[in-house]
Amino acid sequence: MMTLAQAKEKLAQYGQEHVLKYYDELSEKEKESLLTQIEATDMSILSSCKNREELAKKGVITPLAAMQLPEIEANREAFTATGIEAIRAGKVGAVLLAGGMGTRLGSDNPKGMYNVGITRELYIFECLVNNLMDVVRAADAWVHLFVMTSDKNHEATVSFLKEHDYFGYNAEYVHFFMQEMAAATDYEGKIYLEEKGKLSTSPNGNGGWFVSMQKAGLLDLVKKEGIEWLNVFAVDNVLQRIADPCFVGATIQKNCVVGAKVVRKNAPDEKVGVICLEDGRPSIVEYYELTDELMNAKDENGDPAYYFGVILNYLFRVPELIDIVENSLPLHIVEKKIPYLNEAGEAVKPETPNGYKFESLVLDMIHQMQSCLPYEVVREREFAPIKNKTGVDSVESARALLVKNGVEL
Ligand code: UTP
């Protein structure tokens, strides 16, 4: 562990000395834990919030054609057969990204614990397991399910799923791992204190999932079990199809190293990232990076060129993931609500954003891959994200879509 002198030196280097403001008031144990945290925190990234805009520089964007519904329908049987074969052979694993804080939803519990039921209990985690069970039944094989949590929600997630008997899933096929945390700062890049002896930290984004899986020793399991594909998906889409055999089969048959589920945008300015090529490699342009020119561009058929939005459901080939595991991902600096201690040392839970979190994102992994199959899905059947309490992408809109898909609430 660092000594106080070493901590002071490190903090001085990054202009973060203020985090020791209450040091003398702390117990020995609290002092130790603060020093440990200071040692473990990467502070070199914090100053980059001053040049946020420059971070987002993109290369040359050109269209990447998606596999669209008619082609999928024409080949559904063959794709599905290939996918089922791979799943039955144990070659496909699923990775649930559930380390986020879900601050927009405003519940202190892990998002997956949210009850979307009306006349009965129906949790988000339960919806996801139910969807995966369809595949388990079709393939007559269990699919390894890796669940990423963070320091902030690990205990709650694990005990909730245990308590509910994994909603009928086979516990031997469920594996938890924790992601890393990053410090959160004010708009000047100064780390907030969450408690007198604790830096404010938040999960460091969903981009580190494979690194974290490896750190947790789960790559050994992946190799031992012969898992060749990992289907990464977000916790908050209750219609998410996981390890979808047709999608798996299409990606395999097209010889792509990644598949990305996409939906046709419902308006040119819809707030989803669109799939494209960037400097000739697959990539995603975030909606806030989409220029008017790109928004209105047409492909060679005269159709909108950047019209397929990603829904955070990607199928990665494991050997390529191993190839890129050492590569760093670009940093995203995001405005969020960060609990902090005010000048008087009182804990505050802000109602509006008050600073930055530093994240890496899974979508940036796509650009490190040689090939990617954008695979169109029907929005009403597969995309019901719960981000907000009301309005767009909310509990309300997801409930309506669940009902539309025959799920009793
Ligand atoms: P979001 O981008 O919606 O972030 O996550 P969030 O933190 O959950 O929600 P807000 O913005 O605070 O309201 C998309 C997916 O990535 C996961 C989330 O759990 C969700 O499944 N995620 C996000 C992580 O696993 N780790 C992270 O650090 C961030």
Residues whose N, C-alpha, C, O or C-beta is under 5 A from the ligand:
A	BS01	UTP	L97 A98 G99 G100 M101 G102 T103 R104 L105 M148 P203 N204 G205 N206 F233 A234 V235 D236 K387
